[in-house]
Amino acid sequence: MTNLEKVKAILLEKNASLVVYYKNGDIKEYYQDRIKDIKEILMKDESLLKDAIVADKVIGKVAASLLAVAGVKEIYAEVMSKLAIPVLEKNNIKYEFNNKVEYIKNKDNTGICPMENKYKNEEDIKTIYEQIINN
């Protein structure tokens, strides 16, 4: 079983929102919604996700941008937006998903997620990273 398969299995078995296989071999589960866990990890130490392998319930453009700037090397998502894929490909991040969607939905499932909408045309992922981490 690959490390990506391990974090994917934990994500699904434990119903976590995020599972990270850190480069030191530690595997941790997180349970907050949206990008809160990713943001907290990066605010604690920007280098923590360097070369990590991540399984997440939902990866949109914002999450993909944060993880790309952080240096993640592989990602699995249950749901991945079409907007996230070019970010991952441009940054040579291996990815897999269960469902590909046009965009990430807002909490009410009535339209596009406000962050996905705000950054859908932003080309500079470092700008997205700085604005999310510093707000």
GROMACS elastic network, one bead per residue, 0.5 to 0.9 nm:
[ bonds ]
;  ai    aj funct       b0    kb
    1     4     6  0.81503   500
    1     5     6  0.59807   500
    1     6     6  0.66414   500
    2     5     6  0.50813   500
    2     6     6  0.63023   500
    2     7     6  0.89195   500
    3     7     6  0.63944   500
    3     8     6  0.85385   500
    3    21     6  0.72068   500
    3    53     6  0.72194   500
    4     7     6  0.53898   500
    4     8     6  0.61207   500
    4     9     6  0.85975   500
    4    21     6  0.81280   500
    4    53     6  0.62744   500
    4    54     6  0.72390   500
    4    55     6  0.73834   500
    4    74     6  0.70879   500
    4    75     6  0.73695   500
    4    76     6  0.70865   500
    5     8     6  0.50276   500
    5     9     6  0.60511   500
    5    10     6  0.86530   500
    5    55     6  0.89364   500
    5    76     6  0.86352   500
    6     9     6  0.51983   500
    6    10     6  0.63204   500
    6    11     6  0.86373   500
    6    21     6  0.85209   500
    7    10     6  0.51085   500
    7    11     6  0.60476   500
    7    12     6  0.86596   500
    7    18     6  0.87415   500
    7    19     6  0.57133   500
    7    20     6  0.67035   500
    7    21     6  0.66796   500
    7    27     6  0.76927   500
    7    28     6  0.89470   500
    7    29     6  0.88540   500
    7    53     6  0.76404   500
    7    54     6  0.67416   500
    7    55     6  0.56292   500
    7    56     6  0.89239   500
    7    76     6  0.82940   500
    8    11     6  0.50697   500
    8    12     6  0.63306   500
    8    13     6  0.85766   500
    8    19     6  0.76477   500
    8    54     6  0.81387   500
    8    55     6  0.54194   500
    8    56     6  0.80626   500
    8    76     6  0.66247   500
    8    77     6  0.82258   500
    8    78     6  0.88369   500
    9    12     6  0.52805   500
    9    13     6  0.59214   500
    9    14     6  0.83566   500
    9    55     6  0.88732   500
   10    13     6  0.50474   500
   10    14     6  0.56831   500
   10    15     6  0.77154   500
   10    16     6  0.75359   500
   10    19     6  0.70697   500
   10    29     6  0.79557   500
   10    55     6  0.85721   500
   11    14     6  0.56956   500
   11    15     6  0.55644   500
   11    16     6  0.50279   500
   11    17     6  0.68235   500
   11    18     6  0.65744   500
   11    19     6  0.59461   500
   11    29     6  0.76695   500
   11    55     6  0.64633   500
   11    56     6  0.71143   500
   11    57     6  0.76299   500
   12    15     6  0.51622   500
   12    16     6  0.70321   500
   12    57     6  0.87340   500
   12    78     6  0.88990   500
   13    16     6  0.79691   500
   14    17     6  0.89906   500
   14    29     6  0.84422   500
   15    18     6  0.89134   500
   15    31     6  0.81600   500
   15    57     6  0.88041   500
   16    19     6  0.68726   500
   16    29     6  0.62195   500
   16    30     6  0.58612   500
   16    31     6  0.51221   500
   16    32     6  0.83201   500
   16    56     6  0.80420   500
   16    57     6  0.77713   500
   17    29     6  0.77022   500
   17    30     6  0.58727   500
   17    32     6  0.63704   500
   17    33     6  0.65949   500
   17    34     6  0.82075   500
   17    37     6  0.85170   500
   17    55     6  0.82486   500
   17    56     6  0.57167   500
   17    57     6  0.53172   500
   17    58     6  0.79675   500
   18    28     6  0.83745   500
   18    29     6  0.59176   500
   18    30     6  0.50351   500
   18    31     6  0.65644   500
   18    32     6  0.81420   500
   18    33     6  0.89971   500
   18    37     6  0.74321   500
   18    38     6  0.82191   500
   18    54     6  0.71503   500
   18    55     6  0.57075   500
   18    57     6  0.65562   500
   18    58     6  0.87856   500
   19    27     6  0.70172   500
   19    28     6  0.56852   500
   19    30     6  0.61496   500
   19    31     6  0.88868   500
   19    53     6  0.83673   500
   19    54     6  0.57949   500
   19    55     6  0.51502   500
   19    56     6  0.64487   500
   20    26     6  0.80270   500
   20    27     6  0.55438   500
   20    28     6  0.53988   500
   20    29     6  0.65980   500
   20    30     6  0.83283   500
   20    49     6  0.81856   500
   20    52     6  0.66714   500
   20    53     6  0.58319   500
   20    55     6  0.65575   500
   20    56     6  0.86266   500
   21    24     6  0.81855   500
   21    25     6  0.63048   500
   21    26     6  0.58671   500
   21    28     6  0.67583   500
   21    49     6  0.88276   500
   21    52     6  0.56040   500
   21    53     6  0.50151   500
   21    54     6  0.63289   500
   21    55     6  0.86352   500
   22    25     6  0.54084   500
   22    26     6  0.52886   500
   22    27     6  0.61544   500
   22    28     6  0.80312   500
   22    48     6  0.74128   500
   22    49     6  0.66935   500
   22    50     6  0.80431   500
   22    51     6  0.73445   500
   22    53     6  0.66756   500
   22    54     6  0.85680   500
   23    26     6  0.73518   500
   23    48     6  0.83976   500
   23    49     6  0.78795   500
   23    50     6  0.73272   500
   23    51     6  0.58619   500
   23    52     6  0.53841   500
   23    53     6  0.80101   500
   24    27     6  0.89684   500
   24    52     6  0.88650   500
   30    37     6  0.65018   500
   31    37     6  0.75518   500
   32    35     6  0.78470   500
   32    36     6  0.61478   500
   32    37     6  0.60102   500
   33    36     6  0.63251   500
   33    37     6  0.76312   500
   34    37     6  0.78116   500
   34    38     6  0.87837   500
   34    57     6  0.89256   500
   34    58     6  0.75821   500
   34    59     6  0.89244   500
   34    63     6  0.86369   500
   35    38     6  0.53894   500
   35    39     6  0.61204   500
   35    40     6  0.86444   500
   35    58     6  0.88928   500
   35    59     6  0.88158   500
   35    62     6  0.82292   500
   35    63     6  0.63742   500
   36    39     6  0.51767   500
   36    40     6  0.61238   500
   36    41     6  0.86800   500
   37    40     6  0.51231   500
   37    41     6  0.61823   500
   37    42     6  0.86362   500
   38    41     6  0.52570   500
   38    42     6  0.62722   500
   38    43     6  0.86013   500
   38    63     6  0.76618   500
   38    66     6  0.77126   500
   38    67     6  0.78685   500
   39    42     6  0.52225   500
   39    43     6  0.60300   500
   39    44     6  0.85993   500
   39    63     6  0.89990   500
   39    66     6  0.79965   500
   39   132     6  0.76575   500
   39   133     6  0.62293   500
   40    43     6  0.50653   500
   40    44     6  0.61612   500
   40    45     6  0.87221   500
   40   133     6  0.85810   500
   41    44     6  0.52618   500
   41    45     6  0.64188   500
   41    46     6  0.74611   500
   41    48     6  0.71044   500
   41    49     6  0.79112   500
   42    45     6  0.51385   500
   42    47     6  0.73430   500
   42    48     6  0.69115   500
   42    49     6  0.75189   500
   42    66     6  0.85627   500
   42    70     6  0.76252   500
   42   133     6  0.76128   500
   43    46     6  0.63066   500
   43   133     6  0.67111   500
   43   134     6  0.87082   500
   44    48     6  0.82853   500
   45    48     6  0.56089   500
   45    49     6  0.85188   500
   46    49     6  0.71644   500
   46    50     6  0.82168   500
   46    70     6  0.65501   500
   47    50     6  0.54103   500
   47    70     6  0.66320   500
   47    71     6  0.80285   500
   48    51     6  0.85767   500
   48    52     6  0.78790   500
   48    70     6  0.78630   500
   49    52     6  0.50258   500
   49    53     6  0.80765   500
   49    54     6  0.88119   500
   49    67     6  0.74715   500
   49    70     6  0.56734   500
   49    71     6  0.62600   500
   49    72     6  0.56984   500
   49    73     6  0.88979   500
   50    53     6  0.89847   500
   50    67     6  0.87978   500
   50    69     6  0.89393   500
   50    70     6  0.57193   500
   50    72     6  0.53229   500
   50    73     6  0.76280   500
   51    70     6  0.84902   500
   51    71     6  0.57252   500
   51    73     6  0.50580   500
   51    74     6  0.80141   500
   52    71     6  0.74792   500
   52    73     6  0.59144   500
   52    74     6  0.70675   500
   52    75     6  0.88322   500
   53    72     6  0.61797   500
   53    73     6  0.59674   500
   53    75     6  0.59612   500
   53    76     6  0.83192   500
   54    67     6  0.88348   500
   54    72     6  0.74041   500
   54    73     6  0.82856   500
   54    74     6  0.62452   500
   54    76     6  0.62741   500
   54    77     6  0.83836   500
   55    58     6  0.89256   500
   55    74     6  0.84920   500
   55    75     6  0.56808   500
   55    77     6  0.57409   500
   55    78     6  0.81262   500
   56    59     6  0.66397   500
   56    75     6  0.76223   500
   56    76     6  0.62844   500
   56    78     6  0.66913   500
   56    79     6  0.82621   500
   57    76     6  0.83344   500
   57    77     6  0.53690   500
   57    79     6  0.61277   500
   57    80     6  0.84556   500
   58    63     6  0.83241   500
   58    77     6  0.56738   500
   58    78     6  0.60316   500
   58    80     6  0.58537   500
   58    81     6  0.81698   500
   58   104     6  0.77728   500
   59    62     6  0.77676   500
   59    63     6  0.55457   500
   59    64     6  0.61437   500
   59    75     6  0.89118   500
   59    76     6  0.85909   500
   59    77     6  0.59961   500
   59    78     6  0.80674   500
   59    79     6  0.63131   500
   59    81     6  0.65075   500
   59    84     6  0.68022   500
   59   104     6  0.79133   500
   60    63     6  0.54785   500
   60    64     6  0.60436   500
   60    65     6  0.85092   500
   60    79     6  0.82931   500
   60    80     6  0.58470   500
   60    81     6  0.50302   500
   60    82     6  0.78077   500
   60    83     6  0.65246   500
   60    84     6  0.50589   500
   60    85     6  0.85078   500
   60   103     6  0.70869   500
   60   104     6  0.59401   500
   60   116     6  0.66447   500
   61    64     6  0.50255   500
   61    65     6  0.59550   500
   61    66     6  0.86227   500
   61    80     6  0.87021   500
   61    81     6  0.70467   500
   61    82     6  0.81809   500
   61    83     6  0.52784   500
   61    85     6  0.77914   500
   61    86     6  0.87822   500
   61    87     6  0.71197   500
   61   103     6  0.86687   500
   61   104     6  0.86253   500
   61   115     6  0.86078   500
   61   116     6  0.61773   500
   61   119     6  0.74987   500
   61   120     6  0.70767   500
   61   125     6  0.89790   500
   62    65     6  0.50658   500
   62    66     6  0.62528   500
   62    67     6  0.86245   500
   62    84     6  0.75883   500
   62   115     6  0.69268   500
   62   116     6  0.63488   500
   62   119     6  0.71322   500
   62   120     6  0.85701   500
   62   125     6  0.82338   500
   62   128     6  0.68439   500
   62   129     6  0.78459   500
   62   132     6  0.83693   500
   63    66     6  0.51494   500
   63    67     6  0.61118   500
   63    68     6  0.84400   500
   63    84     6  0.78937   500
   64    67     6  0.51722   500
   64    68     6  0.59304   500
   64    69     6  0.85778   500
   64    75     6  0.89353   500
   64    83     6  0.89445   500
   64    84     6  0.55758   500
   64    85     6  0.79818   500
   64    87     6  0.64330   500
   64    88     6  0.64882   500
   64   125     6  0.87691   500
   65    68     6  0.50643   500
   65    69     6  0.61547   500
   65    70     6  0.84363   500
   65    84     6  0.77086   500
   65    87     6  0.64438   500
   65    88     6  0.78702   500
   65   124     6  0.87808   500
   65   125     6  0.51681   500
   65   126     6  0.75228   500
   65   128     6  0.68090   500
   65   129     6  0.65618   500
   66    69     6  0.53709   500
   66    70     6  0.61088   500
   66    71     6  0.87749   500
   66   125     6  0.74443   500
   66   126     6  0.80534   500
   66   128     6  0.74482   500
   66   129     6  0.53006   500
   66   130     6  0.89267   500
   66   132     6  0.83261   500
   66   133     6  0.86502   500
   67    71     6  0.62781   500
   67    72     6  0.55409   500
   67    73     6  0.87178   500
   67    75     6  0.88551   500
   67    88     6  0.88203   500
   67   129     6  0.88930   500
   68    71     6  0.52144   500
   68    72     6  0.58890   500
   68    73     6  0.80746   500
   68    87     6  0.74371   500
   68    88     6  0.67385   500
   68    91     6  0.64083   500
   68    92     6  0.87791   500
   68    93     6  0.73923   500
   68   125     6  0.79388   500
   69    72     6  0.78663   500
   69    91     6  0.86221   500
   69   125     6  0.70637   500
   69   126     6  0.65693   500
   69   129     6  0.71190   500
   70   129     6  0.89420   500
   71    91     6  0.87978   500
   71    93     6  0.86292   500
   72    75     6  0.75791   500
   72    93     6  0.71097   500
   73    92     6  0.77543   500
   73    93     6  0.51343   500
   73    94     6  0.64198   500
   73    95     6  0.86738   500
   74    93     6  0.55368   500
   74    95     6  0.56798   500
   74    96     6  0.84057   500
   75    88     6  0.88480   500
   75    93     6  0.72933   500
   75    94     6  0.63516   500
   75    96     6  0.64392   500
   75    97     6  0.83219   500
   76    79     6  0.88485   500
   76    80     6  0.87544   500
   76    94     6  0.86231   500
   76    95     6  0.56612   500
   76    97     6  0.55121   500
   76    98     6  0.82312   500
   77    80     6  0.58355   500
   77    95     6  0.79450   500
   77    96     6  0.64663   500
   77    98     6  0.65809   500
   77    99     6  0.79918   500
   78    96     6  0.85619   500
   78    97     6  0.54498   500
   78    99     6  0.60438   500
   78   100     6  0.85076   500
   79    97     6  0.62329   500
   79    98     6  0.60729   500
   79   100     6  0.58687   500
   79   101     6  0.69870   500
   79   104     6  0.82812   500
   80    83     6  0.82888   500
   80    84     6  0.67325   500
   80    85     6  0.77488   500
   80    96     6  0.87204   500
   80    97     6  0.62237   500
   80    98     6  0.78200   500
   80    99     6  0.62935   500
   80   101     6  0.61419   500
   80   102     6  0.85690   500
   80   103     6  0.79862   500
   80   104     6  0.76502   500
   81    84     6  0.54090   500
   81    85     6  0.70888   500
   81    99     6  0.84591   500
   81   100     6  0.56239   500
   81   102     6  0.55036   500
   81   104     6  0.59079   500
   82    85     6  0.55448   500
   82    86     6  0.77384   500
   82   100     6  0.64797   500
   82   101     6  0.60247   500
   82   102     6  0.53121   500
   82   103     6  0.64255   500
   83    86     6  0.65509   500
   83    87     6  0.75174   500
   83   101     6  0.89060   500
   83   102     6  0.73832   500
   83   103     6  0.67794   500
   83   104     6  0.89540   500
   83   116     6  0.82739   500
   83   120     6  0.69003   500
   84    87     6  0.54272   500
   84    88     6  0.64772   500
   84    89     6  0.88415   500
   84   103     6  0.88322   500
   85    88     6  0.51934   500
   85    89     6  0.61089   500
   85    90     6  0.85131   500
   85    95     6  0.83589   500
   86    89     6  0.50238   500
   86    90     6  0.58542   500
   86    91     6  0.84228   500
   87    90     6  0.53159   500
   87    91     6  0.63043   500
   87    92     6  0.87074   500
   87    93     6  0.85752   500
   87   123     6  0.88217   500
   87   125     6  0.78411   500
   88    91     6  0.52264   500
   88    92     6  0.61222   500
   88    93     6  0.50345   500
   88    94     6  0.72731   500
   88    95     6  0.73422   500
   89    92     6  0.50351   500
   89    93     6  0.59954   500
   89    94     6  0.75672   500
   89    95     6  0.84703   500
   90    93     6  0.78441   500
   97   100     6  0.68227   500
  100   103     6  0.86158   500
  101   104     6  0.70942   500
  103   111     6  0.88647   500
  103   112     6  0.62766   500
  103   113     6  0.76790   500
  103   116     6  0.72285   500
  103   117     6  0.85232   500
  104   109     6  0.89997   500
  104   111     6  0.83774   500
  104   112     6  0.58489   500
  104   113     6  0.55512   500
  104   116     6  0.66387   500
  104   117     6  0.88812   500
  105   108     6  0.77154   500
  105   109     6  0.53247   500
  105   110     6  0.70275   500
  105   111     6  0.54824   500
  105   114     6  0.84636   500
  105   116     6  0.84614   500
  106   109     6  0.52113   500
  106   110     6  0.64969   500
  106   111     6  0.57592   500
  106   112     6  0.53289   500
  106   114     6  0.66480   500
  106   115     6  0.89119   500
  106   116     6  0.89584   500
  107   110     6  0.78532   500
  107   111     6  0.87538   500
  107   113     6  0.73162   500
  108   111     6  0.77492   500
  109   112     6  0.78558   500
  109   113     6  0.85390   500
  111   114     6  0.86712   500
  112   115     6  0.83932   500
  112   116     6  0.67711   500
  112   117     6  0.61928   500
  113   116     6  0.51885   500
  113   117     6  0.60879   500
  113   118     6  0.85642   500
  114   117     6  0.50499   500
  114   118     6  0.60037   500
  114   119     6  0.86949   500
  115   119     6  0.61689   500
  115   120     6  0.81736   500
  116   119     6  0.54982   500
  116   120     6  0.56202   500
  117   120     6  0.52509   500
  117   121     6  0.82488   500
  118   121     6  0.77617   500
  118   122     6  0.82219   500
  119   122     6  0.50491   500
  119   123     6  0.84059   500
  119   128     6  0.70946   500
  120   123     6  0.83628   500
  122   125     6  0.72879   500
  122   127     6  0.80188   500
  122   128     6  0.75231   500
  123   126     6  0.89682   500
  123   127     6  0.84879   500
  123   128     6  0.88277   500
  124   127     6  0.54305   500
  124   128     6  0.68411   500
  124   129     6  0.89381   500
  125   128     6  0.50051   500
  125   129     6  0.61283   500
  125   130     6  0.86157   500
  126   130     6  0.60416   500
  126   131     6  0.84862   500
  127   130     6  0.52114   500
  127   131     6  0.61165   500
  127   132     6  0.85436   500
  128   131     6  0.52783   500
  128   132     6  0.60904   500
  128   133     6  0.84786   500
  129   132     6  0.53102   500
  129   133     6  0.59390   500
  129   134     6  0.82700   500
  130   133     6  0.53421   500
  130   134     6  0.58137   500
  130   135     6  0.83507   500
  131   134     6  0.53772   500
  131   135     6  0.60665   500
  132   135     6  0.54130   500
